[in-house]
């Protein structure tokens, strides 16, 4: 897979990701949801932290704003590393599987960093109101944007039987996380690397074996 095809894949994912986020941000109030199916909902939430909504300030003795800044800067370095990995893989003519997987991960990482970097500058907040694109009253600043999530799949939404010890009467919901297209791209890329590990790194392993033979 060459560089042009990789860029095309990344561009398509970023386009879909950002269009979906901007649409949700400018048409939904925070917390608003729409039932598509009983097991699939569009639910607008904003993620200020890392995976699963975790904040660095929950783990370290720092303020929320400092934690948000540190996380955004970390994401930028991570994207740089993934970008180098992608370019290096293409240059070394790595397997198509590997290039596709890394392209998906890179596209997803960039999609979420766009939110973190710029959304605080171009949107007002979504509390009790629909946000405005390029608002005159933005909710944050550069590096302090919130990631927009909207895909929600409560495949099972039930209540534990009363006779169950400890959890009886409690709500049980699967799958509970709310995510976006960028998250889906990252998860798909990682999944490809795990499931098709041998195929993804086949050329790398062959090259290493040839080097060992020459030595």
Protein Blocks (a to p, Z undefined) as FASTA:
>chain_A
ZZklmmmmmmmmmmmmmmmmmmmmmmccehiacdfblmbccdddddfbdehhiafklmpc
cdfklmmmmmmmmmmmmmmmmmmmmmmmmmnopafklmmmmmmmmmmmmmmmmmmmmmmm
mpccfehiacdehiabdfbdehiaccddfbdcdfbacdddfklghjgoiacdddfbdcdf
klmmmmmmmmmmmmmmmmmmmmmmmmmmmmmmmZZ
